[in-house]
Each structure stands twice: as structure tokens, then as C-alpha cells.
């Protein structure tokens, strides 16, 4: 048996020593290697990776993926890991807690999971959590916690994110088309994406065995620029763009290329934002995020190719 523990990285050289140290500190019954996928970084990432690879401990491989974006980087990680039995992802702005790899291996090898994910705890230090950032929206910073008990994931109500996830590698070897979807790519410091959500729903649709393990834990560092209301609005606008462009059905009844009900939904969401502001109610930001998502859906729908498949 062999396990490949992967992180994809872009311009976060200063965070890599602590990350690699925490990855090497993992105890695991299955022999493992570390794979670093440098997504064409422009800082000192490559030099830092070379230094870390030369240090003692768990061996580390480095590959350079020149095609920009998280999707090419993750798909390169899959290709580089096909010789292993288990593939585990962690993000370059996270730190894994002890026991993570053993929990992942147990779920796949002993419980029969094809995919297993765990808890993601948001770490605000050295920043201060804004007072407006309530628990209703902190999950959009990546936080994930479904409680202290393991469970089987059977529907979309308990999604798992690729910042803390493991796969039985044979699922990718057996189907070369099963890869992260390029349509949901995110480049550099851009926001949004959704490639992990798309992969999660693909696994659900295929009837894969998906497991949540609370003993798979990572701490996720949140950069200060994300702690703004604008970030949450932009995140939801981008999610709406992709939903409208790639996921919405083709509706025959359109006005200026948009189904009337989408415009109605957007206006309804805007009205709810205004009403909350006038009444001084809580949840204005969350409602504004819904409105941003509805606007993105309209714009994304207009970007859809014609139903005939001809160029727009």
C-alpha cells in the first residue's frame, strides 16, 4: 500500500515550512510521500520547496504545473498519484492535525469509503474576527463541522471540501474522465471556483461511498483580505455566474436572453435586503449574498452557448 499526501500551492512560500512539517509529523499505518504541486508561483516558492525536499523525514516530490489555476493543479496531482492507493489533499493555507492520515486510511481501507473528508476549523489569527461575521456565514470561509460522530454522506446536505479530503485512487485510474472540471477553475488569488463542489456532486451522482470522519481535522488560516463584506458578495456573485452558465436548464421563454423568473428572483432578493435594512433586522449581509448570487445567475445565463451548440 502507498499513500500520496498532496498540497497545491501558489505564492505562499512563507507558509510552506510549517505545512510540510505538520504533514511529515503525521503517523500513518500506510507508507506515504508528500507531493507538492507548484502552480507556476512567482515568489520564492520553488526555492522553498527545494529546500524542504532536501530535509530529512517523509520524502517529498515537487512538480511544476504551468497551466494556471486550481483545477489544472489538482488534476496534475491526480495524474502524479495514480501509482498510489490513496490520495489525500490539503491546502497550502492549512495545517493538518495529528491523526488525519490514519483516519483517512481507516475510512477507505476498513470502512470501504471511496472518498472521505473531515473537519475544517477556521483560524483567524493574527486577525480579529469581525463582529458582523456570524456563524451563519463563517462556513463560506471553509469551516466544516458535522459533529463528533462519523457518518455516511448520502446527499448534498453535508458536502465535503477538497481542503481536507481523501480518495481511493482506483476511482481515478478506472475512469480517466473523472477529473476536476475545468469550467470551475480559479486562478491565482481570484475567488470562487467550485471545482470541489462539482467533484463532490459527481461522486454523489455515481453512488460512490462517501464518508465524513471528525478525526480528520485541519486548521484553515484566513487571510485578512477575505474578512470583508465585499469578499462574501463577490464569492456569491461568482457562484451564481457558474450556476447560470453551466448548471441552469435552457428555458424557452426569455426576455433579452434571460428567463423572466430569474429577474423576478433577483428583484425579490433585493427587496428583502432593503426591507431588512429599513427594519434594522439582522442578516442583511446574508440576504445581500443571496441577491449577489441571483445577479450572477442572470449574467451567467446570458453567457450560455446556444442550445444548438453553435458559437454564441
CORLIN-V920629 format. One record per residue. N is the residue number from 1. SS is DSSP state (alpha for helix, beta for strand, coil for the rest). PHI is phi in degrees with one decimal (NA if undefined). PSI is psi as a letter, one per 40 degrees, with the letter a starting at -180 (NA if undefined). Layout:
BEGIN
N & SS & PHI & PSI
N & SS & PHI & PSI
END
This chain:
BEGIN
1 & coil & NA & i
2 & coil & -147.2 & i
3 & beta & -126.5 & h
4 & beta & -114.2 & h
5 & beta & -104.1 & h
6 & beta & -112.8 & i
7 & beta & -133.1 & h
8 & beta & -98.9 & h
9 & beta & -138.7 & i
10 & coil & -147.4 & h
11 & coil & 54.4 & f
12 & coil & -130.9 & f
13 & alpha & -55.9 & d
14 & alpha & -68.0 & d
15 & alpha & -91.5 & e
16 & alpha & -70.8 & d
17 & alpha & -57.7 & d
18 & alpha & -67.6 & d
19 & alpha & -64.4 & d
20 & alpha & -64.1 & d
21 & alpha & -61.5 & d
22 & alpha & -68.8 & d
23 & alpha & -68.4 & d
24 & alpha & -68.1 & d
25 & coil & -77.1 & e
26 & coil & -64.5 & h
27 & coil & -98.2 & h
28 & coil & -148.6 & h
29 & coil & -70.9 & d
30 & coil & -101.4 & h
31 & coil & -57.7 & h
32 & beta & -137.6 & i
33 & beta & -120.0 & i
34 & beta & -107.9 & h
35 & beta & -119.1 & h
36 & beta & -106.2 & h
37 & beta & -106.8 & h
38 & beta & -84.1 & h
39 & coil & -89.7 & f
40 & coil & 64.2 & f
41 & coil & -63.4 & i
42 & coil & -108.8 & e
43 & coil & -95.9 & a
44 & coil & -90.4 & f
45 & alpha & -56.9 & d
46 & alpha & -62.1 & d
47 & alpha & -64.5 & d
48 & alpha & -64.4 & d
49 & alpha & -63.7 & d
50 & alpha & -62.3 & d
51 & alpha & -64.2 & d
52 & alpha & -66.4 & d
53 & alpha & -65.4 & d
54 & coil & -82.7 & e
55 & coil & -80.3 & i
56 & coil & -69.8 & i
57 & coil & 117.2 & a
58 & coil & -55.9 & h
59 & coil & -64.2 & i
60 & beta & -128.5 & h
61 & beta & -100.7 & i
62 & beta & -125.9 & h
63 & beta & -128.7 & i
64 & beta & -107.4 & h
65 & coil & -104.9 & h
66 & coil & -80.5 & d
67 & coil & -72.3 & h
68 & coil & -74.0 & h
69 & coil & 128.8 & i
70 & alpha & -68.4 & d
71 & alpha & -68.0 & d
72 & alpha & -58.8 & d
73 & alpha & -66.2 & d
74 & alpha & -66.7 & d
75 & alpha & -68.1 & d
76 & alpha & -65.2 & d
77 & alpha & -60.9 & d
78 & alpha & -61.2 & d
79 & alpha & -60.3 & d
80 & alpha & -73.9 & e
81 & coil & -108.9 & e
82 & coil & -64.5 & d
83 & coil & -80.9 & e
84 & coil & -97.5 & i
85 & coil & -92.6 & d
86 & beta & -135.3 & h
87 & beta & -118.7 & h
88 & beta & -123.9 & h
89 & beta & -104.2 & i
90 & beta & -137.4 & i
91 & coil & -88.2 & i
92 & coil & -78.5 & e
93 & coil & -111.1 & f
94 & beta & -129.7 & i
95 & beta & -134.2 & h
96 & beta & -77.0 & i
97 & coil & -88.3 & i
98 & coil & -56.4 & i
99 & coil & 91.7 & e
100 & alpha & -62.2 & d
101 & alpha & -66.2 & d
102 & alpha & -62.9 & d
103 & alpha & -63.9 & d
104 & alpha & -63.8 & d
105 & alpha & -63.7 & d
106 & alpha & -63.0 & d
107 & alpha & -63.9 & d
108 & alpha & -81.1 & d
109 & alpha & -84.4 & d
110 & coil & -106.0 & d
111 & coil & -102.4 & e
112 & coil & 81.8 & e
113 & coil & -74.5 & i
114 & coil & -89.5 & d
115 & beta & -147.7 & h
116 & beta & -143.4 & h
117 & beta & -129.8 & i
118 & beta & -139.7 & a
119 & beta & -76.0 & i
120 & beta & -125.9 & h
121 & beta & -107.0 & h
122 & beta & -77.8 & h
123 & beta & -112.8 & h
124 & coil & -86.3 & e
125 & coil & -63.7 & i
126 & coil & -87.0 & e
127 & coil & -83.1 & i
128 & coil & -104.0 & h
129 & coil & -64.1 & h
130 & coil & -61.3 & i
131 & coil & -65.4 & d
132 & coil & -79.1 & e
133 & coil & -85.3 & g
134 & coil & -88.0 & i
135 & coil & -66.0 & e
136 & coil & -69.6 & d
137 & coil & -121.2 & e
138 & alpha & -65.0 & d
139 & alpha & -62.6 & d
140 & alpha & -77.3 & e
141 & alpha & -95.8 & e
142 & coil & 105.5 & e
143 & coil & -65.0 & h
144 & beta & -147.0 & h
145 & coil & -157.8 & h
146 & coil & -103.6 & f
147 & coil & 101.0 & i
148 & coil & -85.0 & e
149 & coil & -111.5 & i
150 & coil & -66.5 & i
151 & beta & -152.9 & i
152 & beta & -90.0 & h
153 & beta & -89.6 & h
154 & coil & -117.2 & e
155 & coil & -153.2 & a
156 & alpha & -78.3 & e
157 & alpha & -76.8 & e
158 & alpha & -130.1 & g
159 & coil & -69.3 & i
160 & coil & -118.2 & i
161 & coil & -110.7 & i
162 & coil & -76.0 & e
163 & coil & -71.6 & e
164 & beta & -154.9 & g
165 & beta & -150.7 & i
166 & beta & -131.7 & i
167 & beta & -129.4 & i
168 & beta & -72.8 & h
169 & coil & -65.2 & d
170 & alpha & -61.1 & d
171 & alpha & -64.9 & d
172 & alpha & -84.5 & d
173 & alpha & -68.4 & d
174 & alpha & -75.1 & d
175 & coil & -139.1 & h
176 & coil & -70.5 & e
177 & coil & -84.4 & e
178 & coil & -83.2 & g
179 & coil & -142.6 & i
180 & coil & -65.4 & i
181 & coil & -80.0 & h
182 & alpha & -60.4 & d
183 & alpha & -63.8 & d
184 & alpha & -104.7 & f
185 & coil & -68.3 & i
186 & coil & -132.9 & h
187 & coil & -104.7 & i
188 & coil & 54.8 & b
189 & coil & -94.2 & e
190 & coil & -67.4 & i
191 & coil & -111.4 & i
192 & coil & 83.5 & a
193 & coil & 124.4 & c
194 & coil & 95.4 & e
195 & alpha & -64.4 & d
196 & alpha & -73.6 & d
197 & alpha & -64.2 & d
198 & alpha & -63.3 & d
199 & alpha & -65.5 & d
200 & alpha & -58.7 & d
201 & alpha & -70.6 & d
202 & alpha & -65.3 & d
203 & alpha & -62.3 & d
204 & alpha & -60.8 & d
205 & alpha & -62.6 & d
206 & coil & -85.2 & e
207 & coil & 73.4 & f
208 & coil & -67.3 & i
209 & coil & -86.2 & h
210 & beta & -115.3 & h
211 & beta & -121.7 & h
212 & beta & -104.3 & h
213 & beta & -122.9 & h
214 & beta & -69.3 & e
215 & beta & -88.8 & e
216 & beta & -94.2 & h
217 & beta & -130.1 & h
218 & beta & -130.8 & i
219 & beta & -98.7 & h
220 & beta & -108.4 & h
221 & beta & -75.4 & h
222 & coil & -107.4 & h
223 & coil & -70.2 & i
224 & alpha & -59.9 & d
225 & alpha & -68.4 & e
226 & alpha & -82.8 & e
227 & coil & -88.9 & f
228 & coil & -133.6 & i
229 & alpha & -63.2 & d
230 & alpha & -59.5 & d
231 & alpha & -60.4 & d
232 & alpha & -65.2 & d
233 & alpha & -66.9 & d
234 & alpha & -65.4 & d
235 & alpha & -59.1 & d
236 & alpha & -76.0 & d
237 & alpha & -62.7 & d
238 & alpha & -64.4 & d
239 & alpha & -63.3 & d
240 & alpha & -65.0 & d
241 & alpha & -54.3 & d
242 & alpha & -69.6 & d
243 & alpha & -64.0 & d
244 & alpha & -65.8 & d
245 & alpha & -79.9 & d
246 & alpha & -115.9 & d
247 & alpha & -114.2 & d
248 & coil & -75.4 & i
249 & coil & -71.5 & i
250 & coil & -87.3 & h
251 & coil & -100.1 & h
252 & coil & -69.6 & d
253 & coil & -87.8 & h
254 & coil & -136.6 & i
255 & beta & -126.0 & h
256 & coil & 54.0 & f
257 & coil & 82.2 & e
258 & beta & -128.2 & h
259 & coil & -59.6 & h
260 & alpha & -56.1 & d
261 & alpha & -67.6 & d
262 & alpha & -66.9 & d
263 & alpha & -65.0 & d
264 & alpha & -62.3 & d
265 & alpha & -61.0 & d
266 & alpha & -61.5 & d
267 & alpha & -63.9 & d
268 & alpha & -63.3 & d
269 & alpha & -64.9 & d
270 & alpha & -63.2 & d
271 & alpha & -62.6 & d
272 & alpha & -68.7 & d
273 & alpha & -62.6 & d
274 & alpha & -61.6 & d
275 & alpha & -64.1 & d
276 & alpha & -65.1 & d
277 & alpha & -65.1 & d
278 & alpha & -64.6 & d
279 & alpha & -83.7 & e
280 & coil & 69.6 & f
281 & coil & -82.2 & i
282 & coil & -75.5 & i
283 & coil & 87.5 & e
284 & alpha & -64.4 & d
285 & alpha & -62.6 & d
286 & alpha & -61.2 & d
287 & alpha & -70.0 & d
288 & alpha & -65.1 & d
289 & alpha & -62.7 & d
290 & alpha & -63.2 & d
291 & alpha & -66.5 & d
292 & alpha & -62.2 & d
293 & alpha & -64.4 & d
294 & alpha & -64.8 & d
295 & alpha & -65.4 & d
296 & alpha & -60.9 & d
297 & alpha & -63.0 & d
298 & alpha & -63.7 & d
299 & alpha & -63.3 & d
300 & alpha & -64.0 & d
301 & alpha & -61.9 & d
302 & alpha & -67.1 & e
303 & coil & -88.7 & e
304 & coil & -62.0 & i
305 & coil & -67.5 & i
306 & coil & -58.6 & i
307 & coil & -58.0 & d
308 & coil & -73.5 & e
309 & coil & 85.3 & e
310 & coil & -74.8 & i
311 & coil & -59.9 & i
312 & coil & -66.6 & NA
END
